[in-house]
Amino acid sequence: MFERELNSGADIVVGIREHKQRWAEIVFSAVSIAVWHIQDPLCGMKGYRLELLKKASTFDTYGSIGTEFLIRAFRSGCAIHELCIDTAARLGNSRFGSGIIVNIRILRSLFMGLVLARPF
């Protein structure tokens, strides 16, 4: 699926999950739709056109690699395609943890994306 989108002209392909795990992800998605027109920027399922890496040179200035790169690509006018993906119920604990601290980190990433993410 993702390869087909990249071969048809997408610079980045982003998965759209049916359910978000945390309330901060819901807030992030709502803001993202309004500002960047991207439904699920926190989804880890992404495909990238490798040429973008050369343009970006550095793309992890605030510890949210995939999300920062995606926002910068949007601001650079890159073609971003989205695909609905199926997800399975989580087995075990999240590698990011749970609770208020994780939600604060997600909201921090949103704030940093709004303020710091610059075009390539």
N, C-alpha and C positions, 0 to 999 in steps of 0.2 A: 504494500500500500504506500508506504512512505517513499520508496524508491520510485514508484510510478509518478508521484507528485513532484519529486525532485527532477525527474527526467522531463516532466512537462513544463518546467519553468520556475518552480518554487525555489526560493533561496533557503527557506527554512520551513519545515513541516512540524506542526505542533499537535500533539494528541489532546483530545478533549475527554476528560473523565466524566462519567455520569454522576459520581458522588465525590464530594470533597471530604477529607478526613477531619479538618479542623475549622472552627468558625473563622479564623483569620484568613484561611484560603478562600472562603466565600466572600469576605470583604475585599480581598486582593482581586479576585475575579471580577467583582462588580465594578471596581475602579478601573481595572484593566480594559473591560469592555467599553467603558465610557471614554477613556483616554486613548488607548492604543488599538481598540477594536479586536482584542485578542481574548478569547473566552477562558483559557486555562493556562496562563503563562507558567504556572508552577508545576505543570505536568512534566515529569521526567522523560517522557517519551517524546523525543524530538529528533528530527533529521536535519542535517546541515549541509549546505553546499560548501565544500572545502575552500573554495576561493574566498569565501567570506572571512575565514581565519586570517588570511594574508592581509585583507583590508583592515581588520580590527586590530592587529598587532597585539594589543593587550586588552583583555576583556573581563578581568576579575578584579575590579577595584574596590568592591565592598562585600565580597564573600558570598555572592549569589550568582555563580558563573552562568548557568544556562539562562536564567531570567534576565540578567543584565545584558547578555549577548543578544537575546531576543528583543529587548526594548531598544537597544542601540540599532539593531537591524531595522526595526520599524521606523525609527527616526531617520534612518539613512535611505528610506524609500525601498527597501528590499521587499520582494514578493514573499508573503507569509501565507501559507495554506494551513488549514486546520482539518483534522480528521477525527471523528468520533472513534474511541477505542473501548474495547471491553476490558474491564478490570475484575479481578477476583478479590474476594474478601481477604484481608490481611491475615497472614499466619504469623503469630508471634508479635513482638514489639517493633515499633517503628525505630529505624536507626537514628531518627532525629529526636526521639523521646516524645513526651506528652506533657500536657499541662500548660500553664500560663506562659512559661519561659519560651516554649516553642512558638506559641502564638505571637508573642512580642517579637521574636526574631523574624517571623514572616511579615509582620507589619513594618518592622524596620527595613526589610528588603523592599517593600512597597514604597516607603518614603524615600529610600535611597534611589530607587528607580525613577521616581518622579523628579527628584532633584538633581541627581548626578549623572545618570546615563546619557551620554552624548552620542551623536552620530559618529560613524566611523570616519 
